[in-house]
Amino acid sequence: MIADVLSDVGTRMSKAVEAAKDDFATVRTGRANPQLFQKVLVSYYGTPTPLAQLASLQNQEARTIVVTPYDKSALRDIEQAIRDIPNLGANPTNDGTVIRVTMPELTAERRKEYVKIVRGKGEDAKVSIRNIRRKGKDDLEALKSEVGDDDVARGEKELEAVTKSHIDAVDAALKAKETELLSI
């Protein structure tokens, strides 16, 4: 029973770490990357739809991404959704068939802003992992009457070790992203 709780907690924490890494990937570095638009939702016939389902994204140059919609009627909605992305600083241009998104040069000040954003995302991931730990600890406490105090205490130690390893994984990913952002 304790092993089941720890296994479930470990799986959920791993998913939180992966979600954090995905979030880090949406913060741009020096090059334009289609992953920047991974979480963009476009209002398509009144329904929020991921951009990747409405258009193909291609790197044309180092700082330019070409968005080719599958349905030309969604062109304006896609352009508006890209324009509404916070902290992107890009200005999409629409030529009637495709949208070209040219990313501005990153200044040292802008890079520091991105580092702050990434740190906030990292802290959110750590909070998520701690919430999973709290839920796991509650689940272990509920098992106290069935398995005994010693086994629950051993399970809590293992839970702390699992939590520490996942928080360290978030810290490592955060450090790698900060290094990537600050390198010119």
C-alpha positions in Angstrom: 0.0 0.0 0.0 2.8 2.4 0.9 4.6 1.4 -2.3 1.5 2.2 -4.3 1.3 5.7 -2.7 5.0 6.4 -3.4 4.7 5.1 -6.9 1.7 7.3 -7.6 3.5 10.3 -6.1 6.6 9.7 -8.1 4.7 9.5 -11.3 2.8 12.7 -10.6 6.0 14.5 -9.6 7.7 13.3 -12.8 4.8 14.7 -14.8 5.2 18.1 -13.0 8.9 18.1 -13.9 8.1 17.4 -17.5 5.5 20.2 -17.5 8.1 22.6 -16.1 10.5 21.7 -18.9 7.8 22.2 -21.4 7.1 25.6 -19.9 10.8 26.5 -20.0 10.8 25.6 -23.7 8.2 28.2 -24.4 10.5 31.0 -23.2 12.6 32.0 -26.2 16.3 32.2 -26.4 18.2 33.8 -29.3 16.6 31.8 -32.1 13.0 31.6 -33.2 11.6 28.2 -32.2 8.2 26.7 -33.1 7.9 25.5 -29.5 7.3 29.1 -28.5 3.8 28.8 -30.0 3.1 25.4 -28.4 0.6 26.7 -25.9 -1.0 29.4 -28.0 -4.8 29.0 -28.2 -6.6 30.5 -31.1 -10.3 31.3 -31.0 -11.5 29.2 -33.9 -15.2 29.4 -34.5 -15.6 30.4 -30.8 -13.6 27.5 -29.5 -10.0 27.8 -28.1 -7.9 25.6 -30.3 -4.2 24.9 -30.1 -2.3 26.7 -32.9 -0.5 23.5 -33.9 -4.0 22.0 -34.9 -4.7 25.0 -37.1 -1.4 25.7 -38.9 2.0 24.4 -39.7 5.0 26.2 -38.1 8.3 26.4 -39.8 11.6 28.1 -39.2 12.4 30.2 -42.2 15.4 31.9 -40.8 17.1 32.2 -37.4 14.6 34.8 -36.2 11.6 34.2 -38.4 8.8 31.6 -38.1 6.3 31.1 -40.9 2.8 30.1 -39.9 0.8 28.5 -42.7 -2.9 28.0 -41.7 -4.7 24.9 -43.0 -7.9 27.0 -43.2 -7.3 30.5 -44.7 -10.4 31.9 -42.9 -8.5 31.5 -39.6 -5.7 33.8 -40.7 -6.8 36.8 -38.7 -7.6 34.9 -35.6 -4.2 33.2 -35.7 -2.5 36.6 -36.2 -4.4 38.1 -33.2 -3.6 35.1 -31.0 0.2 35.5 -31.8 0.0 39.3 -31.2 -1.6 38.6 -27.8 1.2 36.4 -26.5 2.7 38.1 -23.4 6.4 38.8 -23.3 7.0 37.8 -26.9 7.7 41.2 -28.4 7.1 39.9 -31.9 5.0 41.6 -34.6 3.3 39.1 -36.9 2.8 40.2 -40.6 0.0 38.7 -42.6 0.4 38.6 -46.4 -3.0 36.9 -47.1 -1.7 33.3 -47.2 0.9 33.0 -44.5 1.9 34.8 -41.3 5.5 35.7 -40.8 6.6 36.2 -37.2 10.0 38.0 -36.9 11.4 37.8 -33.4 13.2 40.9 -32.1 16.9 40.8 -31.1 17.4 39.9 -27.5 19.0 42.7 -25.5 20.7 42.0 -22.1 17.8 43.6 -20.4 15.3 41.4 -22.2 17.3 38.3 -21.4 17.2 39.2 -17.7 13.4 39.6 -17.9 13.2 36.1 -19.5 15.3 34.7 -16.6 12.8 36.2 -14.1 9.9 34.6 -16.1 11.7 31.2 -16.1 12.4 31.5 -12.4 8.7 32.1 -11.7 7.8 29.1 -13.8 10.4 27.0 -11.9 8.9 28.2 -8.6 5.4 27.2 -9.8 6.7 23.7 -10.6 8.3 23.4 -7.2 5.0 24.4 -5.5 3.2 21.8 -7.6 5.7 19.2 -6.5 5.3 20.2 -2.8 1.5 20.0 -3.2 1.8 16.5 -4.5 4.1 15.7 -1.5 1.5 17.0 0.9 -1.2 14.9 -0.7 1.1 11.8 -0.6 1.8 12.5 3.1 -1.9 12.7 3.8 -2.4 9.4 2.0 0.4 7.8 4.1 -1.2 9.2 7.3 -4.5 7.6 6.3 -2.7 4.2 6.1 -1.3 4.5 9.7 -4.1 2.3 11.2 -3.5 -0.4 8.6 0.3 -0.7 8.4 1.7 0.8 11.6 3.7 3.9 12.6 7.1 2.6 11.7 6.2 1.7 8.1 4.5 5.1 7.6 7.6 6.9 9.0 9.8 4.9 6.6 7.4 5.8 3.7 7.5 9.5 4.7 11.3 9.4 4.5 11.1 7.8 1.1 8.6 10.5 0.1 11.0 13.2 1.1 13.8 11.6 -0.9 11.5 11.4 -4.0 10.4 15.0 -3.5 14.0 16.2 -3.2 15.1 14.4 -6.3 12.3 15.9 -8.4 12.9 19.4 -7.0 16.6 19.0 -7.9 15.5 18.0 -11.4 13.5 21.2 -11.7 16.5 23.2 -10.4 18.8 21.6 -12.9 16.4 22.3 -15.8 16.1 25.9 -14.5 19.8 26.4 -14.3 20.3 25.0 -17.8 17.6 27.4 -19.2 19.1 30.4 -17.4 22.5 29.6 -18.9 20.9 29.2 -22.3 19.1 32.6 -21.9 22.1 34.5 -20.7 24.6 33.1 -23.2 25.0 35.4 -26.3 
